[in-house]
């Protein structure tokens, strides 16, 4: 069986990767259309779809992350369990 610590590691790393993807796609959506065309990047609609789906994944993984780390969170807030 996989240890809870290993699951926390995977969830935390996944969350980091998703946040990085959100930053990259958000930045690419923010820059001008002409600049994106010069770089020959993907279409805005595709980029927008990726950003939205990664956002939903980020929400889901964040909820899992909070559940796995609820004890630490409570301690940080002074509400120790």
C-alpha positions in Angstrom: 0.0 0.0 0.0 1.2 3.5 -0.8 1.9 5.6 2.3 0.0 8.8 3.1 3.3 10.7 2.9 3.9 9.5 -0.7 0.4 10.6 -1.7 1.0 14.0 -0.1 4.2 14.3 -2.2 2.5 13.4 -5.4 -0.4 15.8 -4.7 1.9 18.7 -3.8 4.1 18.2 -6.9 1.0 17.9 -9.1 -0.4 21.1 -7.6 2.9 22.9 -8.3 2.9 21.8 -11.9 -0.7 22.8 -12.4 0.0 26.3 -11.0 3.0 26.7 -13.3 0.8 25.7 -16.3 -1.8 28.3 -15.1 0.8 31.0 -15.0 2.2 30.1 -18.5 -1.2 29.8 -20.2 -2.5 33.0 -18.4 0.6 34.9 -19.5 0.2 33.7 -23.1 -3.4 34.7 -23.1 -2.5 38.1 -21.8 0.1 38.9 -24.5 -0.9 40.4 -27.7 -2.3 38.4 -30.7 0.4 39.6 -33.0 3.2 38.5 -30.7 1.6 35.1 -30.3 1.4 34.8 -34.1 5.1 35.7 -34.5 6.0 33.0 -32.0 3.7 30.6 -34.0 2.0 29.5 -30.8 -1.3 27.7 -30.5 -4.6 29.4 -31.2 -6.2 31.6 -28.5 -9.3 29.4 -28.2 -7.2 26.3 -27.7 -5.0 28.1 -25.2 -8.1 29.4 -23.4 -9.6 25.9 -23.2 -6.3 24.5 -21.7 -6.3 27.3 -19.2 -9.9 26.6 -18.1 -9.4 22.8 -17.8 -6.1 23.2 -15.9 -7.9 25.7 -13.6 -10.6 23.1 -12.8 -7.9 20.5 -12.2 -6.1 22.9 -9.9 -9.3 23.4 -7.9 -9.8 19.7 -7.5 -6.2 18.9 -6.5 -6.2 21.9 -4.1 -9.2 20.4 -2.3 -7.4 17.1 -2.1 -4.3 18.9 -0.8 -6.3 20.7 1.9 -7.9 17.4 3.0 -4.6 15.7 3.2 -3.0 18.5 5.2 -5.9 19.6 7.4 -4.1 18.9 10.7 -1.2 21.2 9.7 -3.6 23.8 8.5 -5.4 23.8 11.8 -2.2 24.1 13.7 -1.1 27.1 11.5 -4.4 28.8 12.3 -4.0 28.0 16.1 -7.0 25.6 16.0 -5.0 22.4 16.7 -6.8 19.2 16.4 
